[in-house]
Amino acid sequence: MEERFDRLAKLLQKKNPALTNQEAREWVEGLWEDFESTRAKAGWEYEGQDVTEKMVTQLITSYGHKLHEYFSNNPKFQRFVKKDGPIQ
């Protein structure tokens, strides 16, 4: 699991150099948890880490360059928003 998170965090940092290693890792973990919990709440059967990794990779590929601009009312992601605005 650690290898997956590290690999995804490195991919995210390539897409978005504005993020530190720690911030990229936290985004990856947050996206991972959010995807798995959303599927579970919707009643979908767990399909394993490969499916989750594929989805997180797609999110990073599509939106990774803009994640530092992301703002959400979801408390899970509030730590990524600085008091003076999104992470720069």
Rosetta silent file (secondary structure, phi, psi, omega in degrees, C-alpha in Angstrom):
SEQUENCE: MEERFDRLAKLLQKKNPALTNQEAREWVEGLWEDFESTRAKAGWEYEGQDVTEKMVTQLITSYGHKLHEYFSNNPKFQRFVKKDGPIQ
SCORE:     score description
SCORE:     0.000 S_00000001
   1 L     0.000  -42.581  179.377    0.000    0.000    0.000 S_00000001
   2 H   -58.767  -40.938  179.557    2.832    2.382    0.868 S_00000001
   3 H   -62.164  -40.160  178.661    4.369    1.803   -2.558 S_00000001
   4 H   -63.000  -48.063 -179.600    1.083    2.678   -4.241 S_00000001
   5 H   -62.347  -42.090  179.051    0.717    5.886   -2.247 S_00000001
   6 H   -63.436  -44.141  179.872    4.324    6.880   -2.908 S_00000001
   7 H   -62.913  -43.884  179.661    4.001    6.201   -6.634 S_00000001
   8 H   -68.070  -37.651  178.300    0.754    8.177   -6.857 S_00000001
   9 H   -64.247  -39.535  177.344    2.180   11.053   -4.806 S_00000001
  10 H   -65.248  -40.569  176.569    5.155   11.280   -7.184 S_00000001
  11 H   -61.527  -44.466  179.639    2.785   11.298  -10.153 S_00000001
  12 H   -62.894  -41.446  179.024    0.760   14.066   -8.536 S_00000001
  13 H   -65.383  -32.615  175.102    3.885   16.128   -7.871 S_00000001
  14 H   -64.218  -41.347 -179.933    4.878   15.795  -11.535 S_00000001
  15 H   -73.924  -28.706 -173.877    1.454   17.115  -12.511 S_00000001
  16 L  -141.442   84.054 -179.013    1.449   19.784   -9.805 S_00000001
  17 L   -65.508   -9.917  178.031    4.854   21.025   -8.633 S_00000001
  18 L   -69.678  -17.535 -179.256    3.094   23.554   -6.354 S_00000001
  19 L   -90.934  139.658  173.200    2.467   20.700   -3.905 S_00000001
  20 L   -76.267  169.952  176.275    5.082   19.525   -1.427 S_00000001
  21 H   -56.139  -45.738 -178.213    5.795   15.819   -0.998 S_00000001
  22 H   -64.523  -43.922  179.489    3.658   15.789    2.144 S_00000001
  23 H   -63.588  -42.145  178.674    0.776   17.658    0.518 S_00000001
  24 H   -62.467  -42.951  179.254    0.813   15.339   -2.499 S_00000001
  25 H   -62.180  -43.997  179.686    0.796   12.302   -0.215 S_00000001
  26 H   -64.392  -39.339  176.570   -2.125   13.705    1.796 S_00000001
  27 H   -61.808  -45.039 -179.803   -4.084   14.423   -1.386 S_00000001
  28 H   -59.790  -48.318 -179.685   -3.495   10.873   -2.613 S_00000001
  29 H   -62.662  -40.338  179.082   -4.621    9.386    0.692 S_00000001
  30 H   -65.488  -44.905  177.894   -7.663   11.676    0.786 S_00000001
  31 H   -63.259  -40.090  179.232   -8.694   10.854   -2.780 S_00000001
  32 H   -61.339  -52.677 -178.734   -8.170    7.148   -2.094 S_00000001
  33 H   -62.078  -42.059 -178.433  -10.288    7.180    1.063 S_00000001
  34 H   -63.490  -43.708  179.576  -12.981    9.317   -0.534 S_00000001
  35 H   -63.016  -47.364 -178.246  -13.316    7.028   -3.550 S_00000001
  36 H   -66.006  -40.938 -178.936  -13.499    3.862   -1.453 S_00000001
  37 H   -70.645  -35.629  178.002  -15.957    5.290    1.068 S_00000001
  38 H   -63.946  -43.459  177.817  -18.193    6.747   -1.655 S_00000001
  39 H   -63.506  -41.035 -179.707  -18.382    3.378   -3.410 S_00000001
  40 H   -64.776  -43.730  179.727  -19.135    1.626   -0.123 S_00000001
  41 H   -63.932  -30.411  179.621  -21.902    4.096    0.768 S_00000001
  42 L   -80.017   -4.830  177.734  -23.413    3.575   -2.672 S_00000001
  43 L    88.020   10.262  178.704  -23.572   -0.151   -1.999 S_00000001
  44 L   -75.170  144.138  176.267  -20.927   -1.196   -4.524 S_00000001
  45 L   -71.425  143.394  179.348  -18.963   -4.332   -3.787 S_00000001
  46 L   -66.379  127.393 -176.793  -15.298   -3.768   -2.943 S_00000001
  47 L  -108.004    1.991  174.295  -13.219   -4.425   -6.060 S_00000001
  48 L   101.738  171.786 -175.853   -9.758   -4.085   -4.564 S_00000001
  49 H   -68.196  -29.992 -179.281   -6.821   -1.730   -4.524 S_00000001
  50 H   -62.985  -41.597  179.100   -6.166   -1.984   -8.255 S_00000001
  51 H   -65.751  -43.623  179.209   -9.537   -0.421   -9.095 S_00000001
  52 H   -64.176  -43.762  179.364   -9.014    2.351   -6.540 S_00000001
  53 H   -61.167  -40.640  178.728   -5.487    3.030   -7.799 S_00000001
  54 H   -61.354  -42.897 -179.501   -6.779    3.262  -11.364 S_00000001
  55 H   -67.398  -44.703  179.207   -9.416    5.800  -10.346 S_00000001
  56 H   -63.012  -38.499  176.622   -6.998    7.916   -8.286 S_00000001
  57 H   -61.678  -42.579  178.097   -4.557    7.849  -11.213 S_00000001
  58 H   -63.195  -41.454  178.302   -7.317    9.093  -13.520 S_00000001
  59 H   -63.266  -43.038  179.136   -8.177   11.891  -11.085 S_00000001
  60 H   -64.030  -44.202 -179.201   -4.533   12.923  -10.836 S_00000001
  61 H   -62.699  -40.670 -176.993   -4.101   12.808  -14.617 S_00000001
  62 H   -82.044  -39.466 -170.631   -7.222   14.884  -15.214 S_00000001
  63 H  -123.777   -1.269 -175.067   -7.193   17.304  -12.286 S_00000001
  64 H   -56.670  -36.590 -178.321   -3.796   17.014  -10.602 S_00000001
  65 H   -67.812  -15.544 -177.345   -2.486   20.247  -12.073 S_00000001
  66 H  -113.105    1.640 -173.629   -5.334   22.173  -10.398 S_00000001
  67 H   -59.701  -31.648  179.508   -5.604   20.471   -7.009 S_00000001
  68 H   -67.924  -12.446  177.412   -3.861   23.359   -5.247 S_00000001
  69 H   -95.219   -6.424 -173.220   -6.805   25.541   -6.402 S_00000001
  70 L   -68.680  134.996  173.485   -9.414   23.149   -5.032 S_00000001
  71 L  -129.861  136.917 -178.334  -11.791   24.378   -2.376 S_00000001
  72 L  -144.586  150.415  173.343  -14.331   22.182   -0.685 S_00000001
  73 L   -86.621   -4.769  178.181  -16.715   22.320    2.205 S_00000001
  74 L   -68.376  118.178 -178.021  -15.899   18.667    2.871 S_00000001
  75 H   -56.856  -26.713 -179.832  -14.079   18.650    6.229 S_00000001
  76 H   -61.936  -31.797 -176.207  -11.845   15.849    4.991 S_00000001
  77 H  -104.720    1.106 -179.358  -10.239   18.223    2.492 S_00000001
  78 H   -62.064  -28.491 -178.828  -10.264   21.431    4.550 S_00000001
  79 H   -65.955  -14.030  179.418   -6.676   20.842    5.679 S_00000001
  80 H   -89.435   -3.583 -178.691   -5.593   21.538    2.092 S_00000001
  81 E  -109.421  117.096  179.042   -7.007   25.051    2.134 S_00000001
  82 E   -76.252  158.840 -178.872   -4.831   27.640    3.870 S_00000001
  83 L   -59.907  -31.103 -179.576   -6.460   30.501    5.752 S_00000001
  84 L   -94.017   14.240  177.715   -5.301   32.974    3.089 S_00000001
  85 E   128.380 -176.200 -179.301   -6.609   30.829    0.232 S_00000001
  86 E   -60.814  157.799  177.141   -5.823   27.585   -1.514 S_00000001
  87 L   -56.723  130.867  179.760   -2.365   26.071   -1.234 S_00000001
  88 L  -103.584    0.000    0.000   -0.063   27.905   -3.651 S_00000001
